């Protein structure tokens, strides 16, 4: 159970690490994930469903995300943990694709 102090500390950690609070970070990760899913070909979506390990995409999709959505973006602030954020976006994409595939 989080106390108010624990919540405040967590919030300060997120802001210092990611340049934004966790609610905004989560909202922006979801927004970018949805945009990228809309850009992916059906073949790419199927590949990601069959190969759901985010690390596989670090130097491909991850690089695209960092260059086009994170660096110099207002949404992610002055974040210096760009690899972490791109990984979270890739995980979100895989989760969403997997959910769609099981429906």
VOTINU-136131 format. One record per residue (C-alpha): z negated, y, x negated. Coordinates in Angstrom, 1 decimal, always signed. Layout:
<mitis>
<miti pz="Z" py="Y" px="X"/>
...
</mitis>
This chain:
<mitis>
<miti pz="+0.0" py="+0.0" px="+0.0"/>
<miti pz="+1.0" py="+3.4" px="-1.4"/>
<miti pz="-1.5" py="+6.1" px="-1.4"/>
<miti pz="-0.3" py="+9.8" px="-1.2"/>
<miti pz="-0.9" py="+10.1" px="-4.9"/>
<miti pz="+1.2" py="+7.0" px="-5.6"/>
<miti pz="+4.0" py="+8.4" px="-3.4"/>
<miti pz="+3.9" py="+11.7" px="-5.2"/>
<miti pz="+4.0" py="+10.0" px="-8.6"/>
<miti pz="+7.0" py="+7.9" px="-7.6"/>
<miti pz="+8.8" py="+11.0" px="-6.3"/>
<miti pz="+8.2" py="+12.8" px="-9.6"/>
<miti pz="+9.5" py="+9.8" px="-11.5"/>
<miti pz="+12.7" py="+9.7" px="-9.4"/>
<miti pz="+13.3" py="+13.4" px="-9.8"/>
<miti pz="+12.8" py="+13.2" px="-13.6"/>
<miti pz="+15.0" py="+10.1" px="-14.0"/>
<miti pz="+17.7" py="+10.8" px="-11.5"/>
<miti pz="+17.7" py="+14.5" px="-10.9"/>
<miti pz="+17.0" py="+14.0" px="-7.2"/>
<miti pz="+14.5" py="+12.5" px="-4.9"/>
<miti pz="+14.7" py="+8.9" px="-3.8"/>
<miti pz="+15.8" py="+9.6" px="-0.2"/>
<miti pz="+18.7" py="+11.8" px="-1.4"/>
<miti pz="+19.6" py="+9.3" px="-4.1"/>
<miti pz="+19.7" py="+6.4" px="-1.6"/>
<miti pz="+21.8" py="+8.5" px="+0.8"/>
<miti pz="+24.3" py="+9.5" px="-1.9"/>
<miti pz="+24.5" py="+5.9" px="-3.2"/>
<miti pz="+25.4" py="+4.8" px="+0.3"/>
<miti pz="+27.9" py="+7.6" px="+0.8"/>
<miti pz="+29.7" py="+6.7" px="-2.5"/>
<miti pz="+29.6" py="+3.0" px="-1.8"/>
<miti pz="+31.3" py="+3.6" px="+1.6"/>
<miti pz="+34.0" py="+5.8" px="+0.1"/>
<miti pz="+34.8" py="+3.2" px="-2.6"/>
<miti pz="+34.9" py="+0.4" px="-0.1"/>
<miti pz="+37.5" py="+2.4" px="+1.7"/>
<miti pz="+39.6" py="+2.7" px="-1.5"/>
<miti pz="+39.4" py="-1.0" px="-2.5"/>
<miti pz="+42.3" py="-3.3" px="-1.8"/>
<miti pz="+41.6" py="-6.5" px="+0.2"/>
<miti pz="+42.2" py="-8.5" px="-2.9"/>
<miti pz="+39.5" py="-6.5" px="-4.8"/>
<miti pz="+37.0" py="-6.9" px="-1.9"/>
<miti pz="+37.5" py="-10.6" px="-1.9"/>
<miti pz="+37.1" py="-10.8" px="-5.6"/>
<miti pz="+33.8" py="-8.9" px="-5.4"/>
<miti pz="+32.5" py="-11.2" px="-2.7"/>
<miti pz="+33.4" py="-14.2" px="-4.8"/>
<miti pz="+32.0" py="-12.6" px="-8.0"/>
<miti pz="+28.9" py="-10.7" px="-6.8"/>
<miti pz="+27.4" py="-9.9" px="-10.3"/>
<miti pz="+27.3" py="-6.2" px="-10.7"/>
<miti pz="+27.3" py="-6.4" px="-14.5"/>
<miti pz="+30.9" py="-7.7" px="-14.4"/>
<miti pz="+32.0" py="-4.3" px="-13.2"/>
<miti pz="+30.2" py="-2.1" px="-15.6"/>
<miti pz="+33.3" py="-1.2" px="-17.7"/>
<miti pz="+35.8" py="-1.2" px="-14.9"/>
<miti pz="+34.5" py="+0.0" px="-11.5"/>
<miti pz="+31.3" py="+1.3" px="-13.0"/>
<miti pz="+33.2" py="+3.5" px="-15.4"/>
<miti pz="+35.4" py="+4.7" px="-12.4"/>
<miti pz="+32.2" py="+5.5" px="-10.5"/>
<miti pz="+30.6" py="+7.4" px="-13.4"/>
<miti pz="+33.7" py="+9.5" px="-14.1"/>
<miti pz="+34.7" py="+10.3" px="-10.5"/>
<miti pz="+31.4" py="+10.4" px="-8.6"/>
<miti pz="+28.4" py="+10.9" px="-10.9"/>
<miti pz="+29.3" py="+13.1" px="-13.9"/>
<miti pz="+29.2" py="+16.8" px="-12.9"/>
<miti pz="+28.4" py="+16.0" px="-9.3"/>
<miti pz="+26.1" py="+18.1" px="-7.1"/>
<miti pz="+25.0" py="+14.9" px="-5.2"/>
<miti pz="+23.5" py="+13.3" px="-8.3"/>
<miti pz="+22.1" py="+16.4" px="-9.9"/>
<miti pz="+21.4" py="+16.5" px="-13.7"/>
<miti pz="+21.1" py="+12.7" px="-13.9"/>
<miti pz="+20.9" py="+11.1" px="-17.3"/>
<miti pz="+20.6" py="+7.6" px="-15.9"/>
<miti pz="+24.3" py="+7.3" px="-14.9"/>
<miti pz="+24.5" py="+3.6" px="-15.7"/>
<miti pz="+21.6" py="+2.9" px="-13.4"/>
<miti pz="+23.2" py="+4.8" px="-10.6"/>
<miti pz="+26.6" py="+3.3" px="-11.0"/>
<miti pz="+24.9" py="-0.2" px="-11.0"/>
<miti pz="+23.1" py="+0.7" px="-7.8"/>
<miti pz="+26.4" py="+1.8" px="-6.2"/>
<miti pz="+28.1" py="-1.4" px="-7.2"/>
<miti pz="+25.2" py="-3.5" px="-5.9"/>
<miti pz="+25.4" py="-1.6" px="-2.6"/>
<miti pz="+29.2" py="-2.2" px="-2.4"/>
<miti pz="+28.6" py="-5.9" px="-3.0"/>
<miti pz="+25.9" py="-6.0" px="-0.4"/>
<miti pz="+28.0" py="-4.3" px="+2.2"/>
<miti pz="+31.0" py="-6.5" px="+1.5"/>
<miti pz="+28.9" py="-9.6" px="+1.7"/>
<miti pz="+27.4" py="-8.4" px="+5.0"/>
<miti pz="+30.9" py="-7.7" px="+6.5"/>
<miti pz="+32.0" py="-11.1" px="+5.4"/>
<miti pz="+29.2" py="-13.0" px="+7.1"/>
<miti pz="+29.5" py="-11.1" px="+10.4"/>
</mitis>
